[in-house]
């Protein structure tokens, strides 16, 4: 068996499951436990070139790369007292207070920041104030599927997200000396917190494919949102009509993402793989299959190799079909990052099915596929002006492509 093309660091700590808003909340930490169980059942954690490790929780100075110090103090206070701070989004229906709110959120953030360091390559020991380091040639791959909490703002919890580990990972890469970072977000919800953090920073290209803001939280992510005065064209938004399935989702992705990455030439790629685009997800209205999600993960792995010398940090995100969808989607992601893709027709291991019954009290899916072909028609092969998806794609291309010297 040959070694994977890049080393993979998989970040995991059992304590990330303490990120728990309580019974009945959609963000059930069982989705994380069942993902790691499936990763282990397939032996991905024991593959050559794969290292599984934890990282320390992000400290206040790291969290302050993105978050206001007053907000960090408020998270601690709400966690300790249980008293809400509604102005900062803490103790709300979406973000109920819980005792481990700061510790668990900072731990997830710490895993993503360490993942950024691992992807950059050889820069983990850089201290603040020290000379900026250069990335190691042919950097590494890292996965933190507990991360991807992309809604949290500088001073506010938002959309089940307390600390924005995705934005913190990007900020750490800039601190390490990266001059061009691309962030691609395929969660069903707009990656608003990451976009906001780098709205006026030309070093960061944020691309978000999501359900249209007319029909889904957070009601942002319009094609016309293209970046601040100093960074026009570096915020890219592709809002998709409700009901979009595999063919449309993949057509849209391939019509926008590869050309922009080719033009931007990132030194490192950060991607967020929310599984809530799936047709079975209870909180959204797209109709994407596990098979299409796998195709996009494979594409992003290839783009990291083609444009970023293999430097790739992949994060999780949303996903509320916690046993049927999330573990399979993110296990495919880990396998792809490890250079050992799992065949779609592969049966799920019996030990994992037993864990699903024990932890989620339901029957597990039997295979690593939804049985969908996951094909699409290339956008450049023809545009249908009457098709709502094609209209959305063209609106995004017209809004941002000229800023990168591309024809819409």
Secondary structure, 3 states (H helix, E strand, C coil): CCCCCCCEEEECCHHHHHCCCCCCCCCCCHHHHHHHHHHHHCCHHHCCCEEEECCCCCCHHHHCCCCCHHHHHHHHHHHHHCCCEHHHCECCCCCCCCCCHHHHHHHHHHHHHHHHHHHHCCCCCCCCCCCCCCCCCCCCEEEECCCCCCCCECCECECCECCCHHHHHHHHHHHCCCCCEEEEECCCCCCHHHHHHCCCCCCEEEEEEEECCCCCCCCCCCCCCCCCCCCCCCEEEEEECCCCEHHHHHHHHHHHHHHHHHHHCCCEEEEECCHHHECCCCCCCCEECHHHHHHHHHHHHHHHHHHHCCCEEEECCCCCCCCCCHHHHHHHHHHHHCCCCCCCCCECCHHHHHHHHHHHCCCCCCECCCCCCCCCCCHHHCCCCCCHHHHHHHHHHHHHHHHHCCCC
